């Protein structure tokens, strides 16, 4: 029997995502054994250090470096990531496949609605983008850092006496916890992390079996949308630790992209909207990044990453 080893993080959500991804494949390929292998990431081992520091220590992403290394070494054949956790370019020899659909892209406020949060409310999240966007509309809010699996983070509403917790709606839906959602935050004000809600399916480019089995599992429309978002992020040298939000939506042959950069204290915010052909998502992402830069995005990002490189140096690598 042919065998495909599928790797992921150890979290409840990662396991749910692998189960979601493999269900139709197991039905379609009964002659293939699909085996799940858990890989522990730096961001899972260390839940106290800031994610940006964990990423710096690992030399990559806090939530993807070890999985990509295992894939390169041939220990697994496929990795199922949360796409928003992946850097905008893959290591040599690895390829990112089109995502198999996409769950709700929005952020969810649990425990309250935004209008229902009292003055000076304590809100749990460690995400720089979420903090910055919320401070822009509610500068009175006090943010409490929380890390870990989705259920324990949700439980901190009670254990840490929080007024609200912000989580990705997609994770809550995949874990059957969407009844905890108090409000889905509006995309116009709170565009999500690029790729949020989508799975990142990564394989080695020389793995013929993985290519054969996964050849047509992707959704080309979702693929165009996330490629535009990630190209914009790459052009800005962004990552999961910077306050950059983006959401692309295809309508027939037209692709629209809304993106936003917010200072960490919420006092400065620039945003851009543009449309282009769905066949050229990377071009659209780069165009939107250019609009943001023209409005002062680089000055905002430079305050966050003191050793920022010139934006143009990675312009094309992110779109590759």
Secondary structure, 3 states (H helix, E strand, C coil): CEEEEEEECCCHHHHHHHHHHHHHHHHHCCCEEEEEEECCCHHHHCCCCCHHHHHHHHCCCCCCHHHHHHHHCCCCCEEEEEHHHCCCCCCCCEEEECCCCECCCCEEEECCCCCCCCCCCEEECCCHHHHHHHHHHCCCCEEECCCCCHHHHHHHHHHCCCCEEEEEHHHHHHCCCHHHEEEECCCCCCCCCCCCCEEEEEEECCCHHHHHHHCCCCCHHHHHHHHHHHHHHHHCCCCCCCCEEEEEEEECCEEEEEEEEECCCCCCEEEEEEEEECCCHHHHHHHHHHHHHHCCHHHHHHHHCCCCCCHHHHCCCCCC
